[in-house]
């Protein structure tokens, strides 16, 4: 079996898990118009019962780079209690749905984050279950020669892109799920260090619930900074990121507006200049009549 076939076999089975996982958000997020009022309504009921507040009423989906998905996200806490840490709380109300003749129950976990001895921040978070399945496959790859050369990181990247596409194109999931990509260097809970992306270090867990800082995966690499010391006339250095395309579109739009504005100004100058020339080139006979006729003079 070639490497391509191995990749297709592992990725194919993983896509089945993604498809199974894909059904879960469709059951716990949207309003069914009957008994279940939706994920946000479920959080509001939790707030009313427990007298707490959720700064962001979304489902945070954790995607560990090393595939380690602990049963309790509190295992990501560091040993230093002076640092922010998280604790598990009671779950949201169960969502019961009949799926393929089976009465299923879906439950979402709630965590609270402590920082600097202030009031905790409440969020709804969970790990992506297909990654847990992929980790089990990775642990047993020594038993199967076909899995020895499988690129699991590439499979995770494909999973993240596929999941991001599903959430963006679904009306039920759009703007209701935040994908958080984490780099967990070690499998041992005592040495877990959570990092967002590759460069940002989440030393403060409070950033975990800030929608302005938490970015969905795949996260584009930051473009190169333009220093003030660079000489004029040099082109700006940009990486192949969405920012580059947005900047190009913004520059094109600005240039189009400036061209239209310049054309309007030129037309206005021509119109004003034409009126002045007509005044200067008025027939001299009319000017003579104006000064000589006593009726006009009065």
Secondary structure, DSSP 8 states (H G I E B T S, - for coil): --HHHHHHHHHHHHHHHHHHHHHHHHHHTS--SSS---HHHHHHHHHHHHT--EEEEEEEEEEETT----SSGGGG--S-TTS-EEEE------EEEEETTEEEEE---EEEEE-TTS--EEEEEEE-HHHHHHHHHHHTGGG-GGGTT--HHHHHHHHHHHHHHHHHH-TTTTTTEEEEEEEE--SSGGG--EEETTTEE---GGGGG-TTT---SS---------TTS-TT------SSHHHHHHHHHHHHHHHHHHHHHHHHHHHHHHHHHHHHHHHT--HHHHHHHHH-HHHH-
